[in-house]
């Protein structure tokens, strides 16, 4: 059953990767979209694609989730125009750098903390009160297997994703007594721009992360999210961990030997 047709779904970090895949999947199911991201040109390209392919409303805004005033302005414009999201997908997030904590770059730390934690909080704080007021809504946070198990040199990224996990659980408690649902989808290896960003544009190093096995695709995560938001309102998936079959935890990955 399609329970998202005609609903408004707000997706952050919507210009690429999992965010863009979610936009395409939700539009295909007839959902209307509010798409936020930093890269306006990419958003406009996605907007044109979705409008051409599906008869849905698409509202785009250039928003950096780290910028609380900008988030609040975008939320006020959205709600002021009568567009309260039925679903919020907190997708904006990143890894920046891979180093031992005593050798780490504080600018990388700030970028991850400000995006993965404070950005998620900024958007949730701006949107969730409107869901609470009308007693309807679903928040989906994109976590990570890095929020369940630490790995060498992951330190600060791990900390932010453990934080996302705690925020998902805490927010669920905070909305107890309402029908609002809060879910988390925690992927393992997904081949997107994630590693390009982590390694500051070093594409060879980024490609090596996914060599020797079949990683997840952004569409796989969009499928999982579509399943969660299509469930009946009395069903809440607190946390879904999803990994490629070749991966069993953050350490164990069945890679084919290099030829």
DRENSEMAR-42597 format. One line per field, with one value per residue (C-alpha): x, y, z; residue in one letter. Coordinates in steps of 0.02 Angstrom, whole numbers, m for minus. Example, Ala and Ser with C-alpha at 12.3 -4.5 7.8 and 13.67 -1.06 7.14 Angstrom:
% residues 2
c1 (615,684) .
c2 (m225,m53) .
c3 (390,357) .
residu (A,S) .
END
This chain:
% residues 259
c1 (0,60,42,153,59,13,115,254,427,571,743,905,1066,955,1074,1164,1186,1056,960,937,893,760,690,674,596,470,423,393,269,177,246,273,448,542,726,863,1049,1199,1220,1082,1128,1114,949,880,934,849,694,682,707,571,446,472,451,315,163,219,258,444,503,691,795,982,1009,1167,1102,1250,1178,1040,967,959,873,748,712,684,571,470,448,393,270,211,158,56,183,212,312,230,402,573,724,878,1002,1133,1294,1474,1642,1792,1966,2027,2162,2208,2125,2294,2336,2164,2122,2002,1924,1874,1802,1700,1635,1572,1501,1418,1339,1301,1243,1206,1137,1019,967,942,823,731,706,636,515,466,363,245,224,190,63,m40,m1,61,233,381,566,695,877,1017,1140,1278,1352,1486,1359,1360,1544,1699,1843,2024,2040,1850,1847,1751,1644,1601,1558,1439,1349,1336,1260,1134,1084,1060,961,846,812,795,678,568,552,517,369,293,107,94,76,239,369,557,665,847,923,1104,1197,1364,1466,1367,1456,1413,1518,1546,1727,1768,1718,1807,1970,1952,1932,2064,1964,2090,2087,1897,1878,1989,1861,1739,1859,1838,1656,1483,1438,1264,1195,1103,945,958,947,805,712,736,674,525,479,489,386,255,218,51,51,49,217,379,549,667,827,868,1047,1079,1241,1299,1303,1493,1501,1466,1523,1637,1790,1734,1713,1731,1840,1897,2086,2156,2198) .
c2 (0,175,285,429,485,668,691,819,748,862,792,876,847,813,864,696,521,451,615,624,439,466,613,507,361,467,566,402,357,522,616,803,860,997,978,1067,1064,1178,1155,1256,1209,1023,1050,1142,1000,873,983,989,801,761,884,810,631,645,755,812,977,1008,1151,1181,1291,1320,1277,1232,1138,1206,1381,1389,1557,1495,1334,1433,1552,1408,1319,1477,1505,1325,1321,1499,1444,1303,1166,1072,915,748,665,738,641,707,648,787,719,682,614,728,654,489,507,467,585,657,694,753,919,1019,1093,916,889,1049,1006,835,893,1046,946,775,829,1014,1017,874,964,1130,1053,944,1092,1196,1064,947,1075,1091,902,899,1039,945,774,698,665,550,593,480,508,436,358,233,69,188,231,51,3,112,83,144,329,349,432,595,527,380,501,599,443,372,543,525,358,435,580,460,363,522,606,452,471,657,630,491,523,582,478,548,418,435,311,287,199,151,97,11,36,138,198,383,541,498,440,579,703,608,607,786,745,606,497,355,335,350,213,97,94,m3,m115,m304,m313,m250,m103,m38,92,249,171,27,149,243,77,48,222,203,43,129,282,175,72,95,234,113,39,128,61,130,77,m17,m74,m113,m177,m256,m445,m441,m338,m416,m273,m123,m237,m393,m367,m509,m429,m521,m522,m394,m472) .
c3 (0,m44,109,52,m103,m85,74,90,124,173,130,183,87,m63,m202,m218,m150,m31,m24,m212,m219,m85,m183,m341,m248,m153,m309,m401,m264,m285,m134,m142,m96,m7,m49,46,7,m10,m198,m279,m457,m421,m332,m483,m598,m485,m474,m665,m677,m551,m622,m795,m733,m601,m569,m397,m312,m283,m173,m169,m55,m38,145,240,393,494,475,607,551,371,427,529,384,263,387,419,232,208,353,319,146,223,190,352,311,346,342,380,316,406,275,272,345,305,360,347,366,436,568,746,869,925,743,686,604,715,558,507,681,672,500,558,725,649,508,580,753,760,583,622,781,689,563,689,806,663,596,739,838,690,683,870,855,727,802,641,568,547,570,488,536,430,551,514,569,635,769,830,821,822,702,696,654,646,819,789,648,760,900,789,729,906,943,802,874,1047,974,882,1042,1146,1022,1022,1210,1196,1078,1183,1198,1018,859,791,741,744,649,604,453,484,326,309,151,23,m133,m149,m137,47,28,m96,39,179,81,23,m161,m173,m294,m303,m115,m115,m246,m147,m6,m115,m211,m209,m157,m203,m90,m63,m182,m134,m208,m84,61,m23,m36,151,193,77,169,339,294,205,361,452,580,726,669,712,658,788,702,542,512,329,254,92,100,88,248,419,532,515,514,420,233,108,m26,m181,m198,m319,m487) .
residu (X,X,X,X,X,X,X,X,X,X,X,X,X,X,X,X,X,X,X,X,X,X,X,X,X,X,X,X,X,X,X,X,X,X,X,X,X,X,X,X,X,X,X,X,X,X,X,X,X,X,X,X,X,X,X,X,X,X,X,X,X,X,X,X,X,X,X,X,X,X,X,X,X,X,X,X,X,X,X,X,X,X,X,X,X,X,X,X,X,X,X,X,X,X,X,X,X,X,X,X,X,X,X,X,X,X,X,X,X,X,X,X,X,X,X,X,X,X,X,X,X,X,X,X,X,X,X,X,X,X,X,X,X,X,X,X,X,X,X,X,X,X,X,X,X,X,X,X,X,X,X,X,X,X,X,X,X,X,X,X,X,X,X,X,X,X,X,X,X,X,X,X,X,X,X,X,X,X,X,X,X,X,X,X,X,X,X,X,X,X,X,X,X,X,X,X,X,X,X,X,X,X,X,X,X,X,X,X,X,X,X,X,X,X,X,X,X,X,X,X,X,X,X,X,X,X,X,X,X,X,X,X,X,X,X,X,X,X,X,X,X,X,X,X,X,X,X,X,X,X,X,X,X,X,X,X,X,X,X) .
END
